[in-house]
Amino acid sequence: MSQYLLTIITLPSMQDDLIDWLLEQESLSGFSTAEIYGHGARHTGMSLLEQVTGRQKRTQFTVHAEEALINAVLEKLKLDFSGSGLHYMVTPLLHAGEI
């Protein structure tokens, strides 16, 4: 069975909504969050301080599951958060498990 990692990146203001949404997805066994910073040349939506420092605070979510489940979660995410500006990536995993 193919394993994948879904990575979702959002503004901190959407963090609680996304946590609640992910917890409501009964098919998921869990997820992780991390505070990260985005860097780039576009200044749209950035505060003056963020423009000066060249970074914008973000929250990153990661979900590890089988391909079919990741696809189903992603489709529901697209419906429920349409137009929200969430950024996502799906990456195949070579190995995953517990030791």
Secondary structure as the mmCIF struct_conf table of DSSP 4:
data_model
#
loop_
_struct_conf.conf_type_id
_struct_conf.id
_struct_conf.beg_label_comp_id
_struct_conf.beg_label_asym_id
_struct_conf.beg_label_seq_id
_struct_conf.end_label_comp_id
_struct_conf.end_label_asym_id
_struct_conf.end_label_seq_id
STRN STRN1 GLN A 3 THR A 10
HELX_RH_3T_P HELX_RH_3T_P1 PRO A 12 MET A 14
HELX_RH_AL_P HELX_RH_AL_P1 GLN A 15 GLU A 24
TURN_TY1_P TURN_TY1_P1 GLU A 26 SER A 27
STRN STRN2 SER A 32 GLY A 38
BEND BEND1 ALA A 41 ALA A 41
TURN_TY1_P TURN_TY1_P2 THR A 44 GLY A 45
HELX_RH_AL_P HELX_RH_AL_P2 LEU A 48 THR A 53
TURN_TY1_P TURN_TY1_P3 GLY A 54 GLY A 54
STRN STRN3 GLN A 56 GLU A 66
HELX_RH_AL_P HELX_RH_AL_P3 GLU A 67 ASP A 80
TURN_TY1_P TURN_TY1_P4 PHE A 81 GLY A 83
BEND BEND2 SER A 84 SER A 84
STRN STRN4 HIS A 87 PRO A 92
BEND BEND3 LEU A 94 LEU A 94
#
